[in-house]
Amino acid sequence: MNTPSATNSSATPATSAPASKAFSKGGSTHMALVETDKITVRGRDLCQEMIGQYSFTAYFLFLLTGQMPSEKLIKAADATLIAISEHGLVPSVQAARMTLAAAPDAMQGAVAAGLLGCGTVILGASETAGLLLIDIIKEAKSSKVALKDVCKAQLDRLKSNKLSLPGFGHPTHKNGDPRAAKLLSLAHQWGLAGEHIQALETLAQEVPGVYGRVLPLNVSAAIPALLLDAGFPAGALRGIPLLARTGSLIAHLLEEQTKPIGFKLANAAEESILYDGPLAQV
C-alpha cells in the first residue's frame, strides 16, 4: 500500500488557529519612552513637566488614564488612599512584620508578603464591591427595572447562593464603619455623589429586609462608590488598597526595626492555637 510522502506537494497543509497577539513578536506600550537624556511618560516630559509640579496621587492617576486628573478625582483618590491605608495589626501587616523578623535584610519581601493576601475578603473587597455596583447600574438601565428592585434581586441571589456580600459588615465596626461614613459624607459635600453612590445607598437600604438583620456598609463599599463616581477606572480599583497599604506596610516595617513584634505575633499564634492531631506513640 502506497502512502503519501511527507513532501507531497498535493497534500493539504494542516491549518492552525492564529496565534494570540499576546504571543506575537511585535508589541507596544503607551506608558514610557526612556532615552539617553529624556524620559517621556504618556506623552509628557517627566523632568520638565511632571517632577515638582504634581503630587504623587495626581501622577498616579495620570499614569492610569493618560489624562491630567480633575481636582475632584485627586481629592477622591487621596481620601480613599488615606481611609484604607492603616487599620492596625490586620493580616497583611502581621504577615509583613513576621517576614521582616525572619529576613531583616529583605524589606521588599516583607512588603510583598503583606500584599499577597489582597483578595476578595480583605483589601480586594473594594474591587468586588465596585463590580457589584457596576452590575446593578447596568442591569437597572438595560431592564428599566427600579433600582431598589434590582438591588433586592442581587441581594437575594447572593444570599441564596451563600455568597458573601462585598462591602458590608465588619468584625470591629459593628455599629457602622466610620471611614465609610466619612467618605460618603465627603462625596455629597464635594458634589461627587452620582449613580454608584446612589446604587450603594439603595443597596444598603435593602439589606435588612433580605438578610433579616442590619449589615452596615464598610469602607470597602464606600471606596469604589466614591472613586467610580469621580471617574476612576474600574479596572484599577484593586490598585487603590494595594497602593495605600504599601505605604502603611513600609511604616510598620520601619517600626519593626526598632520596636520588633514580629516574633511576638508568631508566639501569640503558638499560644492561642491548640493542637488537635494524634499524639506520637514513641
C-alpha positions in Angstrom: 0.0 0.0 0.0 1.4 3.3 -1.0 1.3 6.2 1.5 1.6 9.9 0.6 5.0 11.3 1.0 5.5 14.0 3.7 6.8 16.2 0.9 3.9 15.5 -1.5 3.1 18.9 -2.9 -0.5 17.9 -3.4 -1.1 17.3 0.3 -3.2 19.9 2.1 -1.2 21.6 4.8 -2.7 21.4 8.3 -4.3 24.6 9.4 -3.8 26.1 12.8 -5.5 28.9 14.8 -3.9 32.3 14.5 -1.5 33.0 17.4 -2.8 35.3 20.0 -1.5 38.9 19.7 -0.2 38.4 23.3 2.4 35.9 22.0 3.3 37.7 18.7 6.7 39.2 18.2 5.5 42.7 18.0 4.0 44.8 20.7 3.7 48.3 22.0 3.2 50.4 25.1 2.0 53.9 25.6 3.4 54.2 29.1 7.0 55.4 28.8 9.9 56.1 26.4 13.4 56.2 28.0 16.1 57.9 26.1 19.7 59.0 26.8 18.8 62.4 28.2 15.0 62.3 28.3 12.1 60.3 29.8 8.7 60.6 28.2 5.7 59.3 30.3 2.5 59.1 28.4 3.4 62.0 26.2 4.9 64.3 28.8 8.4 65.1 29.7 8.9 63.6 33.2 11.5 66.0 34.4 10.3 69.2 32.7 6.5 68.8 33.1 5.9 66.4 36.0 8.5 66.3 38.8 7.9 69.1 41.3 4.7 70.1 39.7 2.2 67.4 40.7 1.5 65.3 43.7 2.1 61.6 43.6 -1.7 61.0 43.7 -2.1 63.2 40.6 0.8 61.5 38.9 -0.6 58.0 39.7 -4.0 59.0 38.2 -2.2 60.4 35.1 -0.3 57.1 34.7 -3.6 55.2 34.8 -5.5 57.3 32.3 -3.0 59.4 30.3 -5.0 62.5 31.2 -4.3 65.0 33.9 -7.0 64.3 36.6 -9.6 66.7 37.8 -9.2 68.2 41.3 -12.3 66.2 42.4 -10.8 62.9 41.2 -7.5 63.8 43.0 -9.4 64.5 46.2 -11.4 61.3 46.0 -8.3 59.2 45.4 -6.5 60.9 48.3 -9.4 60.4 50.6 -9.7 56.7 49.8 -6.0 56.1 50.0 -5.9 57.5 53.4 -9.0 55.7 54.5 -7.7 52.2 53.6 -4.0 52.6 54.3 -3.8 51.9 58.1 -6.1 49.7 60.2 -4.0 48.2 63.0 -2.5 44.7 63.1 -4.5 43.3 60.2 -3.3 40.1 58.5 -1.3 42.0 55.8 0.6 43.9 58.5 1.2 40.8 60.6 2.5 38.8 57.6 4.8 41.7 56.7 6.2 42.1 60.2 6.8 38.4 60.7 8.5 38.2 57.4 10.9 41.0 58.2 11.6 39.4 61.6 12.7 36.3 59.8 14.5 38.2 57.0 15.5 41.6 58.3 17.5 42.4 55.1 14.5 42.0 52.8 12.1 44.8 53.2 10.8 44.2 49.7 10.0 40.6 50.6 8.2 41.7 53.7 6.1 44.3 51.8 5.3 41.6 49.1 4.3 39.2 51.9 1.8 41.7 53.2 0.3 42.5 49.7 0.0 38.9 48.6 -3.1 38.4 50.8 -5.0 41.1 49.0 -8.1 39.1 48.0 -11.9 39.2 48.0 -12.1 39.2 51.8 -9.5 41.8 52.7 -8.3 44.8 50.7 -9.5 43.3 47.4 -13.1 43.6 48.5 -13.2 47.1 47.2 -12.9 45.8 43.6 -15.6 43.1 44.2 -18.0 45.7 45.7 -17.3 48.1 42.8 -18.1 45.4 40.2 -21.3 44.7 42.0 -22.4 48.3 41.9 -21.5 48.4 38.2 -23.6 45.3 37.5 -26.6 46.8 39.5 -26.5 50.0 37.5 -26.1 48.2 34.2 -29.0 45.9 34.9 -31.3 48.7 36.1 -30.6 50.7 32.9 -30.9 47.7 30.5 -34.0 46.2 32.1 -35.6 49.5 33.1 -36.4 48.0 36.5 -36.4 50.2 39.5 -33.0 50.4 41.2 -34.3 49.1 44.5 -35.8 46.1 42.9 -32.5 45.3 41.1 -30.7 45.7 44.4 -33.1 43.4 46.2 -32.7 40.8 43.4 -28.9 40.9 43.6 -29.1 40.5 47.4 -31.5 37.6 47.0 -29.0 36.0 44.6 -26.0 36.4 46.8 -27.9 35.1 49.9 -29.5 32.1 48.1 -26.1 31.1 46.7 -24.4 31.6 50.1 -22.1 34.2 48.6 -20.6 37.0 50.6 -21.9 40.5 50.3 -18.8 42.6 49.5 -18.5 45.8 51.4 -20.9 45.1 54.2 -20.4 44.1 57.8 -17.2 44.4 59.9 -15.9 42.4 62.8 -14.9 45.5 64.7 -17.1 48.3 63.4 -20.4 46.5 64.2 -22.3 49.8 64.5 -21.0 51.2 61.2 -17.6 51.9 59.7 -16.6 55.5 60.5 -14.4 55.5 57.4 -17.3 54.6 55.1 -19.5 57.3 56.7 -16.8 59.9 56.2 -16.2 59.0 52.5 -19.9 59.1 51.7 -20.2 62.4 53.5 -17.4 63.9 51.6 -18.8 62.6 48.3 -22.0 64.6 48.9 -20.1 67.6 50.2 -17.8 67.7 47.2 -20.7 67.2 44.7 -19.3 63.8 43.6 -22.2 61.6 44.7 -23.6 60.0 41.5 -25.1 56.8 40.3 -22.7 54.5 42.1 -23.2 56.1 45.5 -27.0 56.1 44.8 -26.7 52.3 44.0 -24.7 51.7 47.2 -27.1 53.6 49.4 -30.1 51.9 47.8 -28.4 48.5 48.3 -27.8 49.3 52.0 -31.4 50.1 52.5 -32.5 46.7 51.1 -30.0 44.7 53.1 -32.1 44.3 56.4 -35.2 43.1 54.5 -33.3 40.4 52.7 -30.8 39.3 55.4 -33.1 39.9 58.4 -30.5 42.0 60.2 -28.5 45.2 59.8 -25.2 44.8 57.9 -23.6 48.2 57.9 -21.6 49.1 54.8 -17.9 49.3 55.3 -15.0 51.2 53.8 -14.6 48.6 51.0 -18.0 49.6 49.7 -17.6 53.3 50.1 -14.2 53.4 48.3 -15.4 52.1 44.9 -18.6 54.1 45.0 -16.8 57.4 45.5 -14.0 56.6 43.1 -16.3 55.4 40.3 -18.5 58.5 40.6 -15.3 60.6 40.4 -14.2 58.9 37.1 -11.7 56.4 38.4 -11.2 53.4 36.0 -12.9 50.3 37.2 -10.1 48.0 36.1 -7.7 49.6 38.6 -10.0 49.6 41.7 -7.9 47.0 43.5 -4.9 49.2 42.9 -6.1 51.8 45.5 -5.9 49.5 48.6 -2.7 47.9 47.2 -1.1 51.3 46.9 -2.4 52.6 50.2 -1.4 49.5 52.2 2.1 49.6 50.7 2.7 52.9 52.4 1.4 51.6 55.7 3.5 48.4 55.4 6.7 50.4 54.9 5.8 52.4 58.1 5.2 49.2 60.0 8.4 47.7 58.8 10.4 50.8 59.8 8.9 50.5 63.3 9.6 46.8 63.3 13.3 47.6 63.0 13.3 49.5 66.3 10.2 48.0 68.1 10.1 44.4 66.9 6.9 42.5 67.5 7.1 40.0 64.5 8.2 37.1 66.7 5.7 38.1 69.4 3.0 37.8 66.8 4.2 34.4 65.9 4.4 33.3 69.6 0.9 34.6 70.2 -0.3 32.3 67.5 1.5 29.3 69.0 0.0 30.1 72.4 -3.6 30.6 71.2 -3.9 27.7 68.7 -4.5 24.2 70.1 -3.0 21.0 68.5 -5.8 18.5 68.0 -3.9 15.9 65.9 -2.9 12.4 67.1 -0.1 12.1 69.7 3.2 10.5 68.9 3.4 6.9 70.2 7.2 6.8 70.8 
